[in-house]
Amino acid sequence: MWDIGIIGGGASAMAAAIAAASQCEGLSICILEKKDSLGKKLTATGNGKCNLTNAACPNVRETLEFFSSLGIITRTDEQGRIYPYSQQAADVVYGMVRQLKALGVQAKCGCGAQQVDKDANGFAVTCSGGEKLSAGRLLIAAGGKAAPQFGTSGDGYSFARRLGHKVTRLSPSLTALDVQEDFRRLKGIRVRAAAGLWKDDQLVSQEEGEVQFTADGVSGICIFNLSRFVKLEEHESFLEGIGRYRICLDVLPHMNLPQTEDFLWERRRISRLKAKDLLLSVVPAALAEKLMSTIQTDGDMKAADLSHEQIASLAGILKQWNLHLSGVKGWKQAQCTSGGVDLSQVNEMTMESRLVSGLYFAGEVLDYDGPCGGFNLQNAWETGIKAGKAMAASLQSEKTKEE
């Protein structure tokens, strides 16, 4: 019988185990991880650099103190993103695993949880090899469904449902978007733009940054951040829901529409300039050709022969180029999961279930997803530490009463 059982061996799970063991000496804590080592997804995060958190996060100081206690120092870039000073994710995993061992936490790797039940003693967990584990407190920190190659296959949601919890609709988040338009000739092109996500006739969110065109659609950090808001209603089919969304690109965000028209009108006066070269050095050639095609203009005609209407149409496309969504890239490409265990059923101060005493949740299994830049890892650290401290305090209180 373990004091604390933890399902999952990722960021929030390790943070919880360290927090619990540090707060109360002598606790027996066991981590169940289906992969062959802890922190698989963490090792790959941030392209291997590990964007730990962000200076804009409200509780960032507590997170930095936590890592300082592990001997991990950090650096902050100009965008507020915080990394280990070495910019090596492997150092973070090593530092956490080292601390877990020093605190006596046991990790059973290659031992994935298959079933979870509540019993008179607390919780009973059946593992993949048939092994059974009993624990007085149980933390479900099994991650979401994003990046299943690292072991996050959505098991935590099944366990939560089995124990009576609501799981909101799940979808890939922080990922590329597919569009109906043919972008095969634009694959690999990058452009700085303002991108707005529209649902029906309402602007949902807007970002500015580098947009990368793919054969199927658009990618880049600003697109990843917009993908968080592509949410389908519970009753909608995928095709019904996705068809309500579009991306509107502003390829010249530093100009307003009249300025863009004036800019193009001046350029048409350049001697012997063809219409297709009107955007020469403004955007990459293949993109210029695509934009010109949208206004059905012969690219070989003289730019000087373009009419006011044609110039106005091109300016309009540069400022408001509508791309109609056809899909969201899948779980393998996504960085995190949108949706999860309903937060109304969790005490966000302790991360304990409001429905099942002694059951806790932390990390991506919860219905939380933030933008790129360290916000999702901050959620993992913060909820994991809260859960770890709360479980330790609960066990301490229980033992005090027994004495």
C-alpha positions as CSV (number, residue, x, y, z in Angstrom):
1,M,0.0,0.0,0.0
2,W,1.6,3.3,-1.2
3,D,0.8,6.6,0.4
4,I,0.7,8.2,-3.1
5,G,0.3,6.7,-6.5
6,I,0.9,8.8,-9.6
7,I,-0.2,7.8,-13.1
8,G,2.1,9.3,-15.6
9,G,5.8,10.2,-15.6
10,G,5.8,13.6,-17.3
11,A,6.3,17.1,-16.1
12,S,3.4,17.5,-13.8
13,A,3.8,14.0,-12.4
14,M,7.5,14.5,-11.5
15,A,6.8,18.0,-10.0
16,A,4.0,16.5,-7.9
17,A,6.2,13.7,-6.6
18,I,9.1,16.1,-5.7
19,A,6.7,18.5,-4.0
20,A,5.0,15.8,-1.9
21,A,8.2,14.1,-0.9
22,S,9.9,17.4,0.0
23,Q,7.1,18.5,2.1
24,C,6.7,15.3,4.1
25,E,9.6,12.9,4.7
26,G,8.9,9.2,4.8
27,L,5.9,9.2,2.4
28,S,5.9,6.2,0.1
29,I,5.4,7.5,-3.5
30,C,5.2,5.4,-6.7
31,I,5.1,6.8,-10.2
32,L,3.7,4.6,-13.0
33,E,5.1,5.4,-16.4
34,K,4.2,3.4,-19.5
35,K,7.4,4.4,-21.5
36,D,10.9,3.1,-20.6
37,S,11.9,6.3,-18.9
38,L,10.5,9.4,-17.2
39,G,10.0,12.8,-19.0
40,K,10.0,11.5,-22.6
41,K,7.8,14.4,-23.9
42,L,9.6,16.9,-21.8
43,T,12.9,15.9,-23.3
44,A,11.6,16.9,-26.8
45,T,9.8,20.1,-25.8
46,G,10.9,23.4,-27.2
47,N,12.9,21.7,-29.9
48,G,14.9,20.1,-27.2
49,K,15.6,23.4,-25.4
50,C,12.7,23.1,-22.9
51,N,10.7,26.4,-22.7
52,L,10.0,25.9,-19.0
53,T,7.7,28.8,-18.4
54,N,7.1,32.5,-19.3
55,A,7.8,35.7,-17.5
56,A,4.2,36.7,-18.0
57,C,2.8,33.8,-16.0
58,P,1.4,35.1,-12.6
59,N,3.1,32.4,-10.5
60,V,6.3,32.2,-12.4
61,R,8.4,33.1,-9.3
62,E,7.3,30.0,-7.4
63,T,8.2,27.9,-10.5
64,L,11.6,29.4,-10.7
65,E,12.2,28.8,-7.0
66,F,11.2,25.2,-7.5
67,F,13.8,24.7,-10.2
68,S,16.4,26.6,-8.3
69,S,15.9,24.1,-5.5
70,L,16.8,21.4,-8.0
71,G,20.0,23.2,-9.1
72,I,18.5,24.3,-12.4
73,I,19.2,27.9,-13.3
74,T,17.4,29.7,-16.1
75,R,17.6,32.4,-18.7
76,T,14.9,34.6,-20.2
77,D,14.7,35.7,-23.8
78,E,13.4,39.0,-25.2
79,Q,9.9,37.5,-25.6
80,G,9.7,36.4,-22.0
81,R,10.3,32.8,-22.7
82,I,12.2,31.1,-19.9
83,Y,14.6,28.2,-20.6
84,P,17.2,26.3,-18.6
85,Y,20.4,28.3,-19.0
86,S,22.0,25.4,-21.0
87,Q,18.9,25.3,-23.2
88,Q,19.0,21.5,-22.9
89,A,15.7,19.8,-22.0
90,A,17.7,16.7,-21.0
91,D,19.2,18.7,-18.2
92,V,15.8,19.4,-16.7
93,V,14.7,15.8,-16.9
94,Y,18.0,14.7,-15.4
95,G,17.7,17.2,-12.5
96,M,14.2,16.1,-11.7
97,V,15.0,12.4,-11.9
98,R,18.0,12.9,-9.7
99,Q,15.9,14.6,-7.1
100,L,13.2,11.9,-7.2
101,K,15.8,9.3,-6.5
102,A,17.3,11.4,-3.7
103,L,13.9,11.7,-2.1
104,G,13.2,8.0,-2.3
105,V,10.4,8.2,-4.9
106,Q,10.0,4.9,-6.8
107,A,9.4,5.0,-10.5
108,K,8.0,1.9,-12.3
109,C,8.8,2.5,-16.0
110,G,7.3,0.3,-18.6
111,C,4.3,-0.1,-16.3
112,G,1.3,1.6,-17.8
113,A,-1.9,1.9,-15.8
114,Q,-4.8,0.0,-17.4
115,Q,-7.7,0.4,-14.9
116,V,-8.4,2.5,-11.9
117,D,-10.9,1.8,-9.2
118,K,-11.9,3.4,-5.9
119,D,-11.9,1.0,-3.0
120,A,-12.2,1.0,0.8
121,N,-8.4,1.6,1.2
122,G,-8.2,4.4,-1.4
123,F,-7.4,3.4,-5.0
124,A,-6.6,0.2,-6.8
125,V,-4.6,0.5,-10.1
126,T,-4.2,-2.4,-12.5
127,C,-1.1,-2.2,-14.6
128,S,-0.3,-3.5,-18.1
129,G,1.6,-6.5,-16.9
130,G,-1.1,-7.5,-14.5
131,E,0.6,-5.9,-11.5
132,K,-1.8,-4.2,-9.0
133,L,-1.0,-1.1,-7.0
134,S,-2.9,0.3,-4.0
135,A,-2.6,3.9,-2.9
136,G,-4.2,6.1,-0.3
137,R,-4.0,9.1,-2.6
138,L,-4.0,9.0,-6.4
139,L,-2.8,11.6,-8.9
140,I,-3.8,11.3,-12.5
141,A,-1.1,13.1,-14.5
142,A,-1.1,11.0,-17.6
143,G,-1.0,13.9,-20.1
144,G,-3.4,14.5,-23.0
145,K,-3.6,13.0,-26.5
146,A,-1.1,15.3,-28.2
147,A,2.2,13.7,-29.3
148,P,1.2,10.1,-28.8
149,Q,4.7,9.0,-29.9
150,F,5.8,10.0,-26.3
151,G,3.2,7.9,-24.6
152,T,0.3,10.4,-24.3
153,S,-2.6,8.4,-25.6
154,G,-5.4,9.9,-23.6
155,D,-5.6,7.2,-20.9
156,G,-6.1,9.8,-18.2
157,Y,-9.5,10.8,-19.7
158,S,-10.7,7.2,-19.5
159,F,-9.7,6.9,-15.9
160,A,-11.4,10.2,-15.1
161,R,-14.6,9.2,-16.8
162,R,-14.5,5.8,-15.0
163,L,-14.4,7.7,-11.7
164,G,-17.4,9.8,-12.6
165,H,-15.8,12.9,-14.1
166,K,-16.9,14.9,-17.2
167,V,-14.3,15.3,-19.9
168,T,-14.9,18.2,-22.3
169,R,-14.6,17.7,-26.1
170,L,-11.0,17.0,-27.0
171,S,-9.1,18.5,-30.0
172,P,-5.5,19.0,-31.1
173,S,-4.1,22.4,-30.0
174,L,-1.0,24.4,-31.0
175,T,-0.9,22.9,-34.4
176,A,-1.0,23.7,-38.1
177,L,-4.3,24.3,-39.9
178,D,-5.4,22.9,-43.3
179,V,-7.3,25.1,-45.7
180,Q,-9.5,24.5,-48.7
181,E,-7.3,26.6,-51.0
182,D,-4.6,24.9,-53.1
183,F,-1.2,25.8,-51.6
184,R,1.0,23.2,-53.1
185,R,3.1,25.8,-55.0
186,L,3.5,27.8,-51.8
187,K,4.9,25.0,-49.7
188,G,7.8,26.3,-47.5
189,I,7.2,30.0,-48.1
190,R,7.2,32.2,-45.0
191,V,5.8,35.7,-44.6
192,R,5.3,38.1,-41.7
193,A,1.6,38.8,-41.4
194,A,-1.3,39.5,-39.1
195,A,-3.6,36.5,-38.9
196,G,-7.2,36.6,-37.6
197,L,-9.4,33.6,-36.8
198,W,-13.0,34.1,-37.7
199,K,-16.0,32.0,-36.8
200,D,-19.0,32.8,-38.9
201,D,-18.8,36.6,-38.9
202,Q,-17.1,37.0,-35.5
203,L,-13.4,37.6,-35.0
204,V,-12.3,35.0,-32.4
205,S,-8.6,35.9,-32.0
206,Q,-5.8,37.6,-33.7
207,E,-2.0,37.1,-33.8
208,E,0.9,38.7,-35.7
209,G,4.1,36.8,-36.6
210,E,5.6,34.6,-39.2
211,V,3.2,32.5,-41.2
212,Q,4.6,29.4,-43.0
213,F,2.7,28.0,-46.0
214,T,2.4,24.2,-46.3
215,A,1.1,22.1,-49.1
216,D,-2.2,21.8,-47.1
217,G,-2.5,25.1,-45.3
218,V,-0.7,27.4,-42.9
219,S,1.7,26.9,-40.0
220,G,3.9,29.0,-37.7
221,I,3.6,30.1,-34.0
222,C,0.9,32.6,-34.7
223,I,-1.2,30.0,-36.5
224,F,-0.5,27.5,-33.6
225,N,-1.9,30.0,-31.2
226,L,-5.0,30.5,-33.3
227,S,-5.6,26.8,-33.5
228,R,-6.4,26.8,-29.8
229,F,-9.7,28.5,-30.6
230,V,-10.9,26.2,-33.3
231,K,-13.5,24.4,-31.1
232,L,-16.4,22.4,-32.3
233,E,-19.8,22.4,-30.5
234,E,-20.7,19.1,-28.7
235,H,-23.5,18.5,-31.3
236,E,-21.5,19.4,-34.4
237,S,-19.9,17.0,-36.8
238,F,-16.3,17.8,-37.8
239,L,-17.3,19.1,-41.2
240,E,-20.1,21.2,-39.9
241,G,-17.9,22.8,-37.2
242,I,-14.7,23.3,-39.2
243,G,-16.6,24.9,-42.1
244,R,-17.6,27.8,-39.8
245,Y,-14.0,28.9,-39.5
246,R,-11.6,30.9,-41.7
247,I,-8.2,32.5,-41.4
248,C,-7.9,36.1,-42.6
249,L,-4.3,37.1,-43.4
250,D,-3.1,40.7,-43.6
251,V,0.1,40.4,-45.6
252,L,1.1,44.1,-45.1
253,P,0.1,44.7,-41.4
254,H,2.2,47.9,-41.1
255,M,-0.1,49.6,-43.7
256,N,-3.8,50.4,-43.6
257,L,-6.0,49.8,-46.7
258,P,-5.7,53.4,-48.2
259,Q,-1.9,53.3,-47.6
260,T,-1.7,49.9,-49.4
261,E,-3.7,51.2,-52.3
262,D,-1.4,54.3,-52.6
263,F,1.7,52.1,-52.3
264,L,0.5,49.9,-55.2
265,W,-0.6,52.9,-57.3
266,E,2.8,54.4,-57.0
267,R,4.6,51.1,-57.9
268,R,2.5,50.7,-61.1
269,R,4.3,53.8,-62.4
270,I,7.7,52.0,-62.4
271,S,9.0,51.9,-65.9
272,R,8.4,48.6,-67.9
273,L,7.1,46.8,-64.7
274,K,4.8,43.9,-65.4
275,A,1.7,43.4,-63.3
276,K,3.1,40.1,-61.8
277,D,6.1,42.1,-60.6
278,L,4.1,44.7,-58.8
279,L,4.8,42.8,-55.5
280,L,8.5,42.2,-56.3
281,S,10.5,42.2,-53.0
282,V,7.2,42.8,-51.1
283,V,6.3,39.1,-50.9
284,P,8.0,36.0,-52.3
285,A,7.4,35.5,-56.0
286,A,5.2,32.4,-55.7
287,L,3.0,34.1,-53.2
288,A,2.8,37.2,-55.4
289,E,1.7,35.0,-58.3
290,K,-1.0,33.4,-56.1
291,L,-2.3,36.8,-54.9
292,M,-2.4,38.2,-58.4
293,S,-4.4,35.1,-59.5
294,T,-7.1,35.8,-57.0
295,I,-7.9,39.1,-58.7
296,Q,-7.9,37.3,-62.1
297,T,-5.3,39.6,-63.7
298,D,-2.9,38.7,-66.5
299,G,0.5,38.9,-64.8
300,D,2.2,39.7,-68.1
301,M,0.3,42.9,-68.7
302,K,2.0,46.2,-68.0
303,A,1.6,47.4,-64.4
304,A,0.8,50.8,-65.7
305,D,-2.3,49.5,-67.4
306,L,-3.8,48.2,-64.2
307,S,-7.1,50.0,-63.4
308,H,-8.1,51.6,-60.1
309,E,-10.5,48.7,-59.6
310,Q,-7.7,46.1,-60.1
311,I,-5.4,48.0,-57.7
312,A,-8.1,48.2,-55.1
313,S,-8.8,44.5,-55.5
314,L,-5.2,43.6,-55.0
315,A,-4.9,45.9,-52.0
316,G,-8.0,44.3,-50.5
317,I,-6.5,40.8,-50.9
318,L,-3.2,41.9,-49.3
319,K,-5.1,43.2,-46.3
320,Q,-7.9,40.6,-46.1
321,W,-7.0,37.3,-47.7
322,N,-9.6,34.8,-46.5
323,L,-8.5,31.1,-46.2
324,H,-11.3,28.6,-45.4
325,L,-10.4,25.9,-43.0
326,S,-10.7,22.3,-44.0
327,G,-9.0,20.7,-41.0
328,V,-6.7,20.8,-38.0
329,K,-3.4,18.8,-38.1
330,G,-3.7,15.7,-35.9
331,W,-2.5,14.6,-32.6
332,K,1.0,13.6,-33.7
333,Q,1.8,17.2,-34.9
334,A,-0.1,19.0,-32.0
335,Q,1.8,20.3,-29.0
336,C,-1.0,20.0,-26.6
337,T,-4.6,19.0,-26.1
338,S,-7.6,21.4,-26.0
339,G,-10.3,20.1,-23.6
340,G,-10.0,17.7,-20.7
341,V,-11.3,17.0,-17.2
342,D,-13.9,19.7,-16.4
343,L,-12.3,22.3,-14.1
344,S,-15.6,22.8,-12.3
345,Q,-15.1,19.3,-10.8
346,V,-11.6,20.0,-9.5
347,N,-10.6,22.2,-6.6
348,E,-8.0,24.5,-8.3
349,M,-6.3,25.3,-5.0
350,T,-5.4,21.7,-4.2
351,M,-6.2,19.9,-7.6
352,E,-8.3,17.4,-5.7
353,S,-11.5,16.1,-7.3
354,R,-14.7,17.6,-5.9
355,L,-16.4,14.3,-6.6
356,V,-13.9,11.6,-5.3
357,S,-12.0,12.2,-2.1
358,G,-8.3,11.5,-2.4
359,L,-8.2,11.7,-6.2
360,Y,-6.2,14.5,-7.8
361,F,-5.5,15.8,-11.3
362,A,-2.6,17.7,-12.8
363,G,-1.2,18.8,-16.1
364,E,-2.6,18.4,-19.6
365,V,-5.3,15.9,-18.5
366,L,-7.2,19.0,-17.3
367,D,-9.3,21.3,-19.5
368,Y,-6.6,23.9,-19.9
369,D,-4.5,24.9,-22.9
370,G,-2.4,28.0,-23.3
371,P,-0.5,29.7,-26.1
372,C,3.0,28.9,-27.2
373,G,5.8,30.3,-25.1
374,G,5.9,28.1,-21.9
375,F,2.4,28.6,-20.7
376,N,1.4,25.0,-20.9
377,L,4.5,23.7,-19.1
378,Q,3.8,26.4,-16.4
379,N,0.4,24.8,-16.0
380,A,2.0,21.4,-15.6
381,W,4.5,22.6,-12.9
382,E,1.9,24.7,-11.1
383,T,-0.8,22.1,-10.9
384,G,1.7,19.3,-10.2
385,I,3.2,21.2,-7.3
386,K,-0.2,22.1,-5.9
387,A,-1.3,18.5,-6.1
388,G,1.9,17.2,-4.5
389,K,1.7,19.6,-1.6
390,A,-2.0,19.0,-1.1
391,M,-1.6,15.2,-1.0
392,A,1.3,15.4,1.5
393,A,-0.7,17.8,3.7
394,S,-3.8,15.5,3.6
395,L,-1.7,12.5,4.6
396,Q,0.0,14.4,7.3
397,S,-3.4,15.6,8.7
398,E,-4.7,12.0,8.5
399,K,-1.7,10.6,10.4
400,T,-2.0,13.4,13.1
401,K,-5.6,12.4,13.7
402,E,-4.7,8.8,14.1
403,E,-2.0,9.6,16.7
